[in-house]
Amino acid sequence: MQFLFLGDVVGEMGIQLVEQYLPELKKEFKPQVTIVNGENTTKSGRGITQKLFKDLMKAGAGVVTLGNHAWNNQEIFTFINQTPNLLRPLNYPGTKVPGHGYATLNINGTQVAVINLQGRVFMETTDDPFAAIDRLVNQLHAKGIKVIFVDFHAETTSEKKAMALFLDGRVSAVVGTHTHVQTNDPQILTNGTAFLTDAGMTGPATGVIGMEYQPVIQKFLTARPNRFAVQTTGPGILSGCVVNINPQTGHAKKVQTILIDHDHPYHNV
């Protein structure tokens, strides 16, 4: 069973890259499940709208995950409760959090779960991600669900690796998002869980993780607040990964990164 995952989609250029390449990637890899992180899709790079969610779905996404910018666009509160395949982090605090932290899908008779989770190191305060996912994974296993894909939206490599080892053998894949920089460490852990520290981003390639670089440099130079804007010109980058999973055991068989940019042109286009 193939899972195709695309890292944080940033701004209009990110949407355009998804629309351009996702159909071709799906023809090549023939995934049963396609997941796209869409928390940076607005023009400001913060949050998502219903139209942008529909654009990602029309381009070929089956599930859209979010992260620390989930609530930055207020429109989300008007539709997230009625949109089960748009996921916000499972461990947001509170007893009445809008939306859904995970989704279950029936793929040719096999029940599959996709989970969105957020880290706490150098991030906004959330409930303990380890405790939250431990409870949920136990519940999913009790229902006989073995194929479980986790988008762990976190800042530090240590927290991401610790989460992957904590879940090794209990979930099929832990793929990191948030830093917008693809890491070169796709691996299958000892007990069968696929892990990638960060899938990278999909959007403008020449800015600072998707933002125009001049205001970012000025903030570093002056230590004063500055308004950031998503870069809208120049070359783009598309990053992600493909994970092959045994549907009987829920263990990963293979994980590989996807990278399309100026130096890595897509061979099928």
N, C-alpha and C positions, 0 to 999 in steps of 0.2 A: 504494500500500500504506500503510495507516494504522497508526501506533503510538500507543497511549494510555499515558501514564506518570503515575503518582501519586507525589508526593513523600513524604518520611519519615512513616510512619504511627506516631502516638504514642499508646500506652496503649489502654485500653478504648474511650474516645471515638473514637479514630482508627479502630479496627476497626468500630465502629458506623457511622461516616460512610462507610466503604468499602462496608459491606453495604447502606447506604441508597442511595448515589448511583452506585456503579460500574455496577450493572445498567442504570440509566437512561443513564449516559454511553455505555455500549457500544451501547445502542439508537440513540443520537443520532449517534455518530461512526463506528459500525460498524468498529472496529479489527480488523485481522488479528492483531495482537500487543498484549497488554496487560501492562504491567510495573508492579510496585508495590515501592517501597522499604519493607522491613519491619523494619529493624534496631532500631526503638524500640517495638515492639508490646507488650512485656510491661508489667505493672502498674507496674514500676519505671522503664519507659522505656528499658531497656537490654537488647538482645538479642531473641531470638525463641524460641518453643517449637514443637514439632511441631503441637500443636493450633492455635496461632495461624497457622502457615503454612497448615494445611488450611483454616482459616477464610477466609484471603485468597484461596486458590484456589477455594473454594466460591463466594465473592462474585464471582469473574470474572477473577482474575489468571491469567496464563499463565506468568509468570516473576516471582520475588521476589528482589530484590537486597538486599544488606546494606551494611555499612560498618565503622566503627571499633568498634562495639559487637557485632560478629558473635559474639565468643567470651564475652560477659558472662554468658550463660545456659548453664550446663554441659550441659544436656540436648541442645544442638545437636550435640554430638559423637556422640550415639547414632543420629542419623539423617541428617546432612548428606551423608555419603558415598553414601548410597543415594537422594539427592534431587537429580537433575541440574538441575532448574529452580529450585533455591534457590542463589543465587550469593553467595559471599564475595569480597572484593577479590582480583583477579588477582595483585597484587604483594605479598601477605603473604610475609615472608621465610621461608626454610627450604626444604628439598628434599622434605619429606613433609607438606605443608600439607593438612589435611582439606578435603574438599569440592571445589568447582569454581569457577573464576574466570570462566568463560563458558559459554554454552549455544548450541548450534546447533539451529535449528528448520526443519522443512520446511513452508513455507506455500504451498500450492497449486503445488507443484513448484519453488518458489524457496527456496534455502537462505538462512537468515537467522541472524546471530549477535548475541547480547546479551552485553555485557561489563560486569563490575563492576570498578571501578578506584578506588584510594584515593590521595589526595594526601599530601605529606610536610610541607608548610609548616604549622607550629603543630599538627601531628598526631603520633600515635605513629609510631615508626620503622618504615618499610617499605622494601622494595626500590624502586629507581627506577621510578616509574610510566611515564615516557617510554620507557625502554629496554624495560620489560616489554610495553607495548602495541605498541611498534614491532615486536618479534619476532612477537607474535601476529597482528597485522594482516597482516604479510608472509605468514605461514602460511595465513591465511584466504584471502588473495588468490590464493595458489598453488593453492588448492582451488576457485577460481572463485566464492568468496563475496563479493558486493559490498555487500549490505545489512547494515550493521553499526551497532548502537545501543550507545552507551557511557553508563553511569551513572557519572559521575566524582564520588566522594564526597570532597570537599575543603573546606578552610576558606576560602582566600583567593580573591578574584575574579581576581587576577593569575595564579595557577597554573591556574585553570580556563580562562581565556581563552588562556593560552599553550598548554595542552593542545589546545584546540579548533583553534587555528591550526596547531599541529604536525600535527594529523590532518586538516586541511581537504582535502577531495577524496579522502581515503583511507577515511573512514568516513561513514556517513549522518547521524549525530547524536551530539553530545556534550551531555548534560544534567547539570548539577550538582545535587548533593544535599548535605546535612549542615548548612547554616546555618539551615534551617527558615524562611527568609524568601524569598518569591518575588520574583525580580527582574523588572524591566520592560524586558528587553532581548532578546526572542526575535528571532533573525535567521538568515539563511542567508549563510554566509561566501562569499568570492569563488569558491572551487572547488566549492561545492555541499554543504557540511556544515552542518546545522542546529545552532544553539547557543543555549543558555539557561544563564545563570550559575547560577541555582538555581531548582528547580521549586517550592520551598516545602514546607510540611508539611501533614499531615492529622491533626487532633486538636484539643485545647483551644485556643481562640482568645485568651483573655484573660490567660493566664499569660505567663511568659517562655520563649519557644520551647517551649511545652508543659508547663512546670513551674510549680508554685505560686510566685507572685512574692515572697511575704514572705521565705522563706529565702534567695532569690537576692539580694534587697535587703540583707539582713543580712550576707551575705558581702561585698558591695561596701562596706558601711559599716564593717565590722570587720576585713576581710582575714583572717578566720579560717574554717576549714572549716565547712561546714554541710551537713546532710542535705537533699537535694532530693527532692521527690515530684511525680509527675505530677498535674496538675490534673484533677479528675474532674467538676467542675460548670461551669455556664455555657455560653455558645455555643461552637460548633465552627467549624472552617475546613477546607476541602478544597482542596488545591492540586495542580496538575500541568500537563501540556501534551499536545498532540496534534501529531504530526509526520507529514506526508504524504511518502512516498518513492517515487521511480521505481524499480521493481524491476529494470529493465534496466540502468540506470546506477549505481544505489545512491546517487544524489544526492537531496537533499531538495528538495521543491517548495514546501512551506509548513510553518511552525511557528507555533502559537498557544498561549497560556497558558490554563489553566482555573483559575478561582477561584470558590469557593462559600463565602460567609459571610453574616453579618447584613446587610452592605451590598451584597452581590452574591448575592441569592437565585437558586437554580437555576430557570430559566424553565420546565422541563418537569415540575416537581413542584408 
